[in-house]
């Protein structure tokens, strides 16, 4: 693995971890574990785990396909069905929303070979 890919994976892990920390409400001093009910959160956790492991080991083709599929579903469903509702309630441009629904799917599509 090249140094550039390693840095990209590390940046992705940092962004995804930060977004999930905000999703679970840790900065406010509370832990909202009900967020585990959402497919978006579960697919982003899968990506976070996959890229964390990828930083330490070699590629895993089967897991790679599963992660790409999960996060692609997240991006497609959000962009086509849920984004209009988020625009109307004002949460569309939050860091947490952009990181979980747009940055994560774009990064996975861009970073994987």
C-alpha positions as a LaTeX table, in Angstrom:
\begin{tabular}{lrrr}
\hline
Residue & $x$ (\AA) & $y$ (\AA) & $z$ (\AA) \\
\hline
Unk1 & 0.00 & 0.00 & 0.00 \\
Unk2 & 1.37 & 3.40 & $-0.92$ \\
Unk3 & 1.86 & 6.23 & 1.53 \\
Unk4 & $-0.78$ & 8.31 & $-0.27$ \\
Unk5 & $-3.46$ & 5.62 & 0.13 \\
Unk6 & $-2.50$ & 5.15 & 3.77 \\
Unk7 & $-2.94$ & 8.86 & 4.43 \\
Unk8 & $-6.27$ & 8.89 & 2.59 \\
Unk9 & $-7.50$ & 5.92 & 4.62 \\
Unk10 & $-6.40$ & 7.59 & 7.85 \\
Unk11 & $-8.17$ & 10.85 & 6.93 \\
Unk12 & $-11.31$ & 8.92 & 6.06 \\
Unk13 & $-11.21$ & 7.06 & 9.39 \\
Unk14 & $-10.83$ & 10.39 & 11.22 \\
Unk15 & $-13.75$ & 12.02 & 9.39 \\
Unk16 & $-16.02$ & 9.01 & 9.84 \\
Unk17 & $-15.13$ & 8.62 & 13.52 \\
Unk18 & $-15.76$ & 12.33 & 14.18 \\
Unk19 & $-19.14$ & 12.21 & 12.46 \\
Unk20 & $-20.15$ & 9.13 & 14.44 \\
Unk21 & $-19.07$ & 10.75 & 17.71 \\
Unk22 & $-21.39$ & 13.68 & 16.92 \\
Unk23 & $-24.17$ & 11.30 & 15.83 \\
Unk24 & $-24.05$ & 9.51 & 19.17 \\
Unk25 & $-24.17$ & 12.84 & 21.04 \\
Unk26 & $-20.93$ & 12.48 & 22.98 \\
Unk27 & $-19.95$ & 16.19 & 22.77 \\
Unk28 & $-23.17$ & 17.11 & 24.62 \\
Unk29 & $-22.28$ & 14.76 & 27.46 \\
Unk30 & $-24.97$ & 12.22 & 26.64 \\
Unk31 & $-24.83$ & 8.94 & 24.77 \\
Unk32 & $-27.66$ & 8.38 & 22.30 \\
Unk33 & $-27.30$ & 4.73 & 21.37 \\
Unk34 & $-30.70$ & 4.74 & 19.67 \\
Unk35 & $-28.72$ & 5.91 & 16.63 \\
Unk36 & $-27.70$ & 2.27 & 16.16 \\
Unk37 & $-31.22$ & 1.75 & 14.81 \\
Unk38 & $-30.33$ & 3.67 & 11.65 \\
Unk39 & $-28.87$ & 1.94 & 8.61 \\
Unk40 & $-26.72$ & 5.01 & 7.89 \\
Unk41 & $-24.94$ & 4.67 & 11.22 \\
Unk42 & $-24.44$ & 0.93 & 10.82 \\
Unk43 & $-23.02$ & 1.27 & 7.30 \\
Unk44 & $-20.68$ & 4.04 & 8.43 \\
Unk45 & $-19.51$ & 1.90 & 11.36 \\
Unk46 & $-18.84$ & $-0.92$ & 8.87 \\
Unk47 & $-16.77$ & 1.50 & 6.76 \\
Unk48 & $-14.92$ & 2.77 & 9.82 \\
Unk49 & $-14.03$ & $-0.76$ & 10.92 \\
Unk50 & $-13.08$ & $-1.84$ & 7.40 \\
Unk51 & $-10.75$ & 1.10 & 6.80 \\
Unk52 & $-9.25$ & 0.80 & 10.27 \\
Unk53 & $-8.41$ & $-2.84$ & 9.56 \\
Unk54 & $-7.19$ & $-1.92$ & 6.08 \\
Unk55 & $-4.67$ & 0.47 & 7.63 \\
Unk56 & $-3.11$ & $-2.47$ & 9.48 \\
Unk57 & $-3.57$ & $-5.36$ & 7.03 \\
Unk58 & $-3.87$ & $-6.10$ & 3.36 \\
Unk59 & $-7.04$ & $-5.86$ & 1.30 \\
Unk60 & $-10.01$ & $-8.15$ & 1.95 \\
Unk61 & $-12.00$ & $-8.47$ & $-1.31$ \\
Unk62 & $-15.19$ & $-9.94$ & 0.14 \\
Unk63 & $-15.42$ & $-7.39$ & 2.91 \\
Unk64 & $-14.60$ & $-4.65$ & 0.43 \\
Unk65 & $-17.58$ & $-5.58$ & $-1.72$ \\
Unk66 & $-19.91$ & $-5.67$ & 1.26 \\
Unk67 & $-18.74$ & $-2.28$ & 2.52 \\
Unk68 & $-19.07$ & $-0.67$ & $-0.91$ \\
Unk69 & $-22.58$ & $-2.07$ & $-1.29$ \\
Unk70 & $-23.69$ & $-0.90$ & 2.18 \\
Unk71 & $-22.38$ & 2.63 & 1.85 \\
Unk72 & $-23.64$ & 2.94 & $-1.75$ \\
Unk73 & $-27.16$ & 2.11 & $-0.55$ \\
Unk74 & $-26.78$ & 4.78 & 2.14 \\
Unk75 & $-25.75$ & 7.44 & $-0.37$ \\
Unk76 & $-28.35$ & 6.56 & $-3.00$ \\
Unk77 & $-31.32$ & 6.33 & $-0.63$ \\
Unk78 & $-30.37$ & 9.54 & 1.17 \\
Unk79 & $-29.81$ & 11.54 & $-2.02$ \\
Unk80 & $-33.02$ & 10.39 & $-3.68$ \\
Unk81 & $-35.50$ & 10.06 & $-0.83$ \\
Unk82 & $-34.37$ & 11.69 & 2.39 \\
Unk83 & $-32.46$ & 14.81 & 1.35 \\
Unk84 & $-35.61$ & 16.87 & 0.56 \\
Unk85 & $-36.88$ & 16.32 & 4.11 \\
Unk86 & $-33.50$ & 17.30 & 5.56 \\
Unk87 & $-33.52$ & 20.49 & 3.47 \\
Unk88 & $-36.90$ & 21.50 & 4.85 \\
Unk89 & $-35.94$ & 21.07 & 8.52 \\
Unk90 & $-32.56$ & 22.81 & 8.21 \\
Unk91 & $-30.28$ & 19.89 & 9.12 \\
Unk92 & $-29.06$ & 19.33 & 5.58 \\
Unk93 & $-25.85$ & 21.37 & 5.81 \\
Unk94 & $-24.65$ & 20.09 & 9.20 \\
Unk95 & $-21.21$ & 18.46 & 9.34 \\
Unk96 & $-22.67$ & 15.26 & 10.75 \\
Unk97 & $-25.21$ & 14.96 & 7.95 \\
Unk98 & $-22.75$ & 15.72 & 5.16 \\
Unk99 & $-20.08$ & 13.39 & 6.56 \\
Unk100 & $-22.39$ & 10.40 & 7.06 \\
Unk101 & $-24.45$ & 10.72 & 3.87 \\
Unk102 & $-22.18$ & 12.32 & 1.25 \\
Unk103 & $-18.51$ & 12.31 & 2.27 \\
Unk104 & $-18.47$ & 8.66 & 3.34 \\
Unk105 & $-20.01$ & 7.25 & 0.15 \\
Unk106 & $-17.84$ & 9.49 & $-2.03$ \\
Unk107 & $-14.68$ & 8.53 & $-0.15$ \\
Unk108 & $-15.39$ & 4.83 & $-0.32$ \\
Unk109 & $-16.08$ & 5.05 & $-4.05$ \\
Unk110 & $-12.89$ & 7.08 & $-4.55$ \\
Unk111 & $-10.49$ & 5.22 & $-2.26$ \\
Unk112 & $-11.16$ & 1.61 & $-3.12$ \\
Unk113 & $-9.39$ & 0.22 & $-6.17$ \\
\hline
\end{tabular}
